[in-house]
Amino acid sequence: MSVRTLGVAVVGFGWMGRVHTQAYTRVPHHFPHLGVRPKLVAVAEEVPGRAEEAAERYGFGTATRDWREIAADPRVDAVSVTAPNFLHREIGVALAEAGKHLWIEKPVGLDASDARAVADAVAAAGVQGSVGFNYRNAPAVEAARDLIASGEIGTVTHARVRLFSDYAAHPEGALTWRYERARGGSGVLGDLASHGVDLARFLLGEIDALTADTAVFVPERARPAEATAGHARAAGGEPGPVENEDYVSCLLRFASGARGVLEACRVSVGEQNNYGFEVHGTRGAVFWDFRRMNELGVSRGTAYQDQPVSTVYVGPGAGEYAAFQPGAANAMGYDDLKVIEAYRFLRSVTENTPYGTTLTDAVHSAAALDAMLRSAESGGWVSVRP
Ligand SMILES: NC(=O)c1ccc[n+]([C@@H]2O[C@H](COP(=O)([O-])OP(=O)(O)OC[C@H]3O[C@@H](n4cnc5c(N)ncnc54)[C@H](O)[C@@H]3O)[C@@H](O)[C@H]2O)c1
């Protein structure tokens, strides 16, 4: 089998930049039949020395502080945009216009107009675009979707999607780009609820309308004295205001008629990546918790009342599980979801047809988040139209 080389680049080398890079290198290990070997051509990073360090560690041929060099580099076919949210629109549009395929992190910009601008640029350029909604790549989530679609739990009546984390709970958590409107956009909405909306749509279809409430629980944080990556601390730094929400609760009405509740919080002490869903149908239910990624709780049968819930360990028949382990109940991890995402992105590029998430998913998610903000302001129900 001939193996094609595809030039890839990464813009922004913080947490996600590293995860995307590692995912590219692992795709040929897990998906050899794809026949593509990503070549790490270039990395762009604003913090002095960080791109060079990434090049040294992972083998990028070129390290730069200017992402525009990547847009102009003919050796680059595809680019990961893993910079902060306020840069997604400018960088995403410019790269698409330069003919680069895009794997861009959620939430794709500061709001729905940014996501739409990137989606339009990708469509106009005829390049492929994938988005970092990694949780739908979990084999158990795909199995849950299949179970729901098969009708085995009956007609879906209602669902809960939760995303609770403590990553911003520490009072010394630094005032990074995430807490500023201009650089982060929304707070927990873009950071976590964006994933929740994508999961809800993936499992249950489009959302028609919603009503939401938001709150800021840690109103002030210390400014970091030096460059940050991920969730840094800044004890003793000059205090500044948190400009976006820590918490959202939201009622959802799906086009199917099902009802839903979405709740997300970034300052939940005692919660570490408590992400998951519970979907109820007229005859059964299905439950998933990210922390037990390959397990589903499934209630099915004809009992209606006192119907037991079984734990199902998903295996090689579910999603892309077989690319990782030969039998059920071998644990997979977060990084594996990104390997699946990288594979689907590269497959979209090689087959020139979307495979996995697209910028349309980003526009739908961002439109729902915008609607949540409007509803939190007005206090009423808001229709969701991308
Ligand atoms: N899918 C997920 O589960 C997930 C998880 C975390 C973050 N994200 C998303 O990934 C993106 C990055 O988040 P992160 O946690 O990696 O943030 P981070 O702060 O760790 O990394 C961002 C990096 O971009 C760099 N950067 C800033 N301006 C730049 C520029 N002009 N050119 C090049 N580099 C620049 C920063 O110096 C930093 O190293 C965000 O959009 C975030 O929402 C997604």
The ligand as a MOL file (V3000), in Angstrom:
LIG
                    3D

  0  0  0     0  0            999 V3000
M  V30 BEGIN CTAB
M  V30 COUNTS 44 48 0 0 0
M  V30 BEGIN ATOM
M  V30 1 N -11.5770 20.1260 22.6480 0
M  V30 2 C -11.2310 20.2770 23.9040 0
M  V30 3 O -11.5090 19.4070 24.7510 0
M  V30 4 C -10.4710 21.5100 24.3180 0
M  V30 5 C -9.7910 21.5390 25.5460 0
M  V30 6 C -9.0710 22.6940 25.8760 0
M  V30 7 C -9.0680 23.7740 25.0110 0
M  V30 8 N -9.7610 23.7210 23.8320 0 CHG=1
M  V30 9 C -9.7440 24.8660 22.9030 0
M  V30 10 O -8.4320 24.9320 22.3240 0
M  V30 11 C -8.0230 26.2990 22.1610 0
M  V30 12 C -6.7130 26.5010 22.9180 0
M  V30 13 O -6.9120 26.1590 24.2740 0
M  V30 14 P -5.6720 25.6820 25.1750 0
M  V30 15 O -6.2670 25.1000 26.4100 0
M  V30 16 O -4.7270 24.8710 24.3720 0 CHG=-1
M  V30 17 O -5.0660 27.1140 25.5080 0
M  V30 18 P -3.5690 27.4690 25.9490 0
M  V30 19 O -3.6350 28.8090 26.5520 0
M  V30 20 O -2.9890 26.3100 26.7000 0
M  V30 21 O -2.8020 27.5240 24.5410 0
M  V30 22 C -2.9960 28.5370 23.5870 0
M  V30 23 C -1.6460 28.8170 22.9530 0
M  V30 24 O -1.8160 29.7080 21.8590 0
M  V30 25 C -0.7070 30.6220 21.8950 0
M  V30 26 N -0.9760 31.8320 21.1230 0
M  V30 27 C -1.5950 32.9730 21.5140 0
M  V30 28 N -1.5970 33.8670 20.5210 0
M  V30 29 C -0.9830 33.2740 19.4590 0
M  V30 30 C -0.6640 33.7040 18.1370 0
M  V30 31 N -1.0100 34.9240 17.6780 0
M  V30 32 N 0.0020 32.8530 17.3170 0
M  V30 33 C 0.3650 31.6260 17.7580 0
M  V30 34 N 0.0990 31.1820 19.0150 0
M  V30 35 C -0.5840 31.9880 19.8420 0
M  V30 36 C -0.5050 30.8820 23.3870 0
M  V30 37 O 0.7580 31.4430 23.6540 0
M  V30 38 C -0.6700 29.4710 23.9430 0
M  V30 39 O 0.5550 28.7610 23.9570 0
M  V30 40 C -9.1860 27.1450 22.6820 0
M  V30 41 O -9.9710 27.5380 21.6060 0
M  V30 42 C -9.9680 26.2040 23.5810 0
M  V30 43 O -11.3490 26.5030 23.6420 0
M  V30 44 C -10.4380 22.6070 23.4750 0
M  V30 END ATOM
M  V30 BEGIN BOND
M  V30 1 1 1 2
M  V30 2 2 2 3
M  V30 3 1 2 4
M  V30 4 1 4 5
M  V30 5 2 4 44
M  V30 6 2 5 6
M  V30 7 1 6 7
M  V30 8 2 7 8
M  V30 9 1 8 9
M  V30 10 1 8 44
M  V30 11 1 9 10
M  V30 12 1 9 42
M  V30 13 1 10 11
M  V30 14 1 11 12
M  V30 15 1 11 40
M  V30 16 1 12 13
M  V30 17 1 13 14
M  V30 18 2 14 15
M  V30 19 1 14 16
M  V30 20 1 14 17
M  V30 21 1 17 18
M  V30 22 2 18 19
M  V30 23 1 18 20
M  V30 24 1 18 21
M  V30 25 1 21 22
M  V30 26 1 22 23
M  V30 27 1 23 24
M  V30 28 1 23 38
M  V30 29 1 24 25
M  V30 30 1 25 26
M  V30 31 1 25 36
M  V30 32 1 26 27
M  V30 33 1 26 35
M  V30 34 2 27 28
M  V30 35 1 28 29
M  V30 36 1 29 30
M  V30 37 2 29 35
M  V30 38 1 30 31
M  V30 39 2 30 32
M  V30 40 1 32 33
M  V30 41 2 33 34
M  V30 42 1 34 35
M  V30 43 1 36 37
M  V30 44 1 36 38
M  V30 45 1 38 39
M  V30 46 1 40 41
M  V30 47 1 40 42
M  V30 48 1 42 43
M  V30 END BOND
M  V30 END CTAB
M  END
